[in-house]
């Protein structure tokens, strides 16, 4: 059973700000609540450590597409099956929309339950909300 998550958030920050924050791997644990670490292995591959309710996961993901201020796509090459894309859309000079799409194969009871109850989408929506706060603070110069 494959599961799909699609979530969007509108941000009071230009696309350039949203892009700069999301494309900085070191910042991911500050807005992705389940991400404990992301370690670059080279320019395109990253080792992830996740802590999810009832399960810790580790995997290696590879960037499959990077178009500055437009999209970042990835897929796993070791560990769990997972692929996704985040896209950046200009709404106007001062605001943007970030869309996140993830495809994954639930493994174990907790992940199946999360997929069945849409808890995975709730978590993704929460993380996008955290990203929104960070991007809006950055755009305002509130560090």
KANORRA-V911999 format. One record per pair of residues at least 4 apart in sequence whose C-alpha atoms are under 8 Angstrom apart, sorted by the first residue. I is the first residue (numbers start at 1). GAP is how many residues later the second one is. If there is no record, write none. Layout:
i-><I:I>
gap-><GAP:GAP>
//
This chain:
i-><1:1:2:2:2:2:3:3:3:3:3:4:4:4:4:5:5:5:5:5:5:5:6:6:6:6:6:7:7:7:7:7:7:7:8:8:8:8:8:8:9:9:9:9:9:9:10:10:10:10:10:11:11:11:11:11:11:11:12:12:12:12:12:12:12:13:13:13:13:13:13:13:13:14:14:14:14:14:14:14:14:15:15:15:15:15:15:15:15:16:16:17:17:17:17:18:18:18:18:18:19:19:19:19:19:20:21:21:22:22:23:24:25:25:26:27:28:28:28:29:29:29:29:29:29:31:31:31:31:31:32:32:32:32:33:34:34:34:35:35:35:35:36:36:36:36:37:37:37:37:38:38:38:38:39:39:39:40:40:40:40:41:41:41:42:44:44:44:45:45:45:45:46:46:46:47:47:47:47:48:48:48:48:48:49:49:49:49:50:50:50:51:51:51:52:52:53:54:55:57:58:58:59:59:59:59:59:60:60:60:60:61:61:61:61:61:62:62:62:62:63:63:63:63:64:64:64:64:65:65:65:65:66:66:66:66:67:67:69:70:70:70:71:71:71:71:72:72:72:73:73:73:73:74:74:74:75:75:75:75:76:76:76:76:77:80:81:81:82:82:82:82:83:83:83:84:84:84:84:85:85:85:86:86:86:86:87:87:87:88:88:88:88:89:89:89:90:90:90:91:91:91:92:106:106:106:107:107:108:109:110:111:112:113:113:114:114:114:115:115:118:119:120:121:122:123:124:125:126:127:128:129:130:131:132:133:134:135:136:137:137:137:138:138>
gap-><104:105:101:102:103:104:100:101:102:103:112:97:98:99:100:95:96:97:98:115:116:119:93:94:95:96:115:92:93:94:114:117:118:121:89:90:91:92:117:120:88:89:90:119:120:123:85:86:87:88:122:84:85:86:87:121:124:125:82:83:84:120:123:124:127:4:5:81:82:83:122:123:126:4:76:78:79:80:81:82:125:4:54:73:74:75:80:81:82:4:53:4:118:121:122:4:70:78:80:117:4:49:50:51:69:4:6:114:5:6:49:4:13:15:12:4:4:7:10:4:5:6:7:8:9:96:97:99:100:103:95:96:98:99:94:16:17:18:13:14:15:16:12:13:14:15:10:11:12:13:8:9:10:11:7:8:9:4:5:6:7:4:5:6:4:18:19:20:15:16:17:18:14:15:16:11:12:13:14:9:10:11:12:13:7:8:9:10:6:7:8:4:5:6:4:5:57:56:55:23:21:22:17:18:19:20:21:16:17:18:19:13:14:15:16:17:12:13:14:15:9:10:11:12:8:9:10:11:6:7:8:9:4:5:6:7:4:5:19:17:18:19:14:15:16:17:13:14:15:10:11:12:13:9:10:11:6:7:8:9:4:5:6:7:4:25:23:24:20:21:22:23:19:20:21:16:17:18:19:15:16:17:12:13:14:15:11:12:13:8:9:10:11:7:8:9:5:6:7:4:5:6:4:5:6:9:4:5:4:4:4:4:4:4:6:4:5:6:4:5:4:4:4:4:4:4:4:4:4:4:4:4:4:4:4:4:4:4:4:4:5:6:4:5>
//
